[in-house]
């Protein structure tokens, strides 16, 4: 979603792909809702992480002004023209948060996602070798051109 008046005023190209949002042109102009508060955003972030990896998500985050508390905050912020850049500083538990991320990305943390009670898709492709039969593997799914055709190989 974009605000046409905003993009014209800031002379921003309309993004065509997720990859566009990592470009310097978008620095300070991106907003998103918190993945923990929006199922749609959660799925979009998972898709980016699984298809492109952490680098792209990190670069998009670097161009973001805000992560809104609720999904309706994105259209509200876009309509009001509030998007720029916002980085959280001085988080009260930054060291613990870093340790948690390290655990999530470790082999043990990734394998934990395979548990039927959790059933989330790991970002580490090697983890799928330990997945139970029938567990979805996004590396085996690809989109053909710009059509909505899924091919499972």
C-alpha positions as CSV (number, residue, x, y, z in Angstrom):
1,X,0.0,0.0,0.0
2,X,1.2,3.5,-0.7
3,X,0.0,7.1,-0.5
4,X,0.1,8.4,-4.0
5,X,0.3,12.1,-2.9
6,X,3.2,11.2,-0.6
7,X,5.1,9.2,-3.2
8,X,4.7,12.0,-5.7
9,X,5.7,14.7,-3.3
10,X,8.8,12.7,-2.2
11,X,9.5,11.7,-5.8
12,X,9.5,8.0,-4.8
13,X,9.0,5.2,-7.3
14,X,6.1,2.9,-6.6
15,X,7.7,-0.4,-5.2
16,X,7.1,-3.4,-7.4
17,X,8.8,-6.1,-5.3
18,X,9.9,-6.6,-1.7
19,X,13.5,-6.1,-2.9
20,X,12.6,-2.5,-3.9
21,X,12.1,-1.6,-0.3
22,X,15.7,-2.1,0.5
23,X,16.8,0.7,-1.9
24,X,18.1,3.9,-0.5
25,X,15.3,5.8,-2.2
26,X,12.9,4.4,0.5
27,X,15.1,5.4,3.5
28,X,12.7,6.9,6.1
29,X,9.6,6.2,4.1
30,X,8.5,2.7,5.1
31,X,6.1,1.7,7.8
32,X,4.8,-1.8,8.8
33,X,2.7,-3.3,11.6
34,X,4.2,-5.5,14.2
35,X,4.3,-9.1,13.0
36,X,3.3,-10.2,16.5
37,X,0.1,-8.1,16.3
38,X,-0.9,-8.8,12.6
39,X,-1.3,-12.2,11.1
40,X,-0.9,-10.7,7.6
41,X,2.3,-9.0,8.5
42,X,3.6,-12.1,10.2
43,X,3.0,-14.1,7.0
44,X,4.6,-11.4,4.9
45,X,7.7,-11.3,7.1
46,X,7.9,-15.1,7.2
47,X,7.7,-15.2,3.4
48,X,10.5,-12.6,3.0
49,X,12.7,-14.4,5.5
50,X,12.1,-17.8,3.9
51,X,12.4,-16.6,0.3
52,X,15.1,-13.9,0.6
53,X,16.6,-14.2,4.1
54,X,17.5,-11.9,7.0
55,X,19.5,-9.5,4.9
56,X,16.5,-8.2,3.0
57,X,14.3,-8.0,6.1
58,X,17.1,-6.1,7.9
59,X,17.5,-3.7,5.0
60,X,13.7,-3.0,4.8
61,X,13.8,-2.5,8.6
62,X,16.6,0.0,8.2
63,X,14.4,2.0,5.8
64,X,11.4,1.9,8.2
65,X,10.3,4.9,10.2
66,X,7.9,2.9,12.4
67,X,6.5,-0.5,13.3
68,X,2.9,0.3,14.3
69,X,1.2,-1.4,17.2
70,X,-1.8,-2.5,15.1
71,X,-2.3,-3.2,11.5
72,X,-4.6,-0.2,11.0
73,X,-1.6,2.0,12.1
74,X,0.0,1.4,8.7
75,X,-2.8,3.0,6.6
76,X,-3.3,5.7,9.2
77,X,0.4,6.6,9.1
78,X,0.5,6.4,5.4
79,X,-2.6,8.6,5.0
80,X,-1.2,11.2,7.4
81,X,2.2,11.2,5.7
82,X,4.1,10.2,8.9
83,X,6.5,7.7,7.5
84,X,10.2,8.3,7.7
85,X,12.7,6.3,9.9
86,X,12.5,5.0,13.4
87,X,15.0,2.9,15.3
88,X,14.3,1.6,18.8
89,X,17.2,2.6,21.0
90,X,18.0,1.7,24.6
91,X,15.7,-1.3,24.8
92,X,15.6,-2.5,28.5
93,X,16.6,-6.1,27.6
94,X,18.7,-5.8,24.5
95,X,21.2,-8.4,25.6
96,X,18.5,-11.0,26.4
97,X,16.8,-10.2,23.1
98,X,20.0,-10.8,21.3
99,X,20.5,-14.2,23.1
100,X,16.9,-15.1,22.2
101,X,17.5,-14.4,18.5
102,X,20.8,-16.3,18.6
103,X,18.9,-19.3,20.1
104,X,16.1,-19.1,17.5
105,X,18.7,-19.2,14.7
106,X,20.7,-22.0,16.3
107,X,20.1,-25.6,15.1
108,X,18.3,-26.4,18.3
109,X,16.0,-23.3,18.0
110,X,15.3,-24.1,14.4
111,X,14.5,-27.7,15.1
112,X,12.1,-26.6,17.9
113,X,10.0,-25.0,15.2
114,X,9.3,-28.5,13.7
115,X,7.4,-29.5,16.9
116,X,3.8,-30.2,16.0
117,X,2.7,-27.9,18.9
118,X,4.6,-25.0,17.3
119,X,4.7,-26.0,13.6
120,X,6.5,-22.9,12.2
121,X,8.7,-22.8,9.2
122,X,12.5,-22.7,10.0
123,X,14.6,-20.1,8.1
124,X,17.6,-22.5,8.0
125,X,17.2,-24.8,4.9
126,X,19.3,-27.5,6.6
127,X,16.6,-27.9,9.3
128,X,14.2,-29.4,6.8
129,X,16.3,-32.6,6.7
130,X,15.0,-33.3,10.2
131,X,11.4,-32.4,9.4
132,X,8.7,-35.0,9.8
133,X,7.1,-36.5,6.6
134,X,4.7,-34.1,5.0
135,X,6.1,-31.0,6.7
136,X,6.0,-28.1,4.2
137,X,9.4,-27.0,2.8
138,X,9.3,-23.6,1.2
139,X,12.5,-24.2,-0.8
140,X,10.5,-26.7,-2.8
141,X,7.8,-24.2,-3.8
142,X,8.3,-21.6,-6.4
143,X,6.2,-19.1,-8.2
144,X,6.1,-19.1,-12.0
145,X,6.7,-15.6,-13.4
146,X,4.1,-13.2,-12.0
147,X,1.3,-15.6,-12.1
148,X,-0.3,-17.1,-9.0
149,X,0.9,-20.6,-9.8
150,X,2.6,-22.7,-7.2
151,X,4.8,-25.5,-8.3
152,X,5.9,-28.1,-5.7
153,X,9.0,-30.0,-6.9
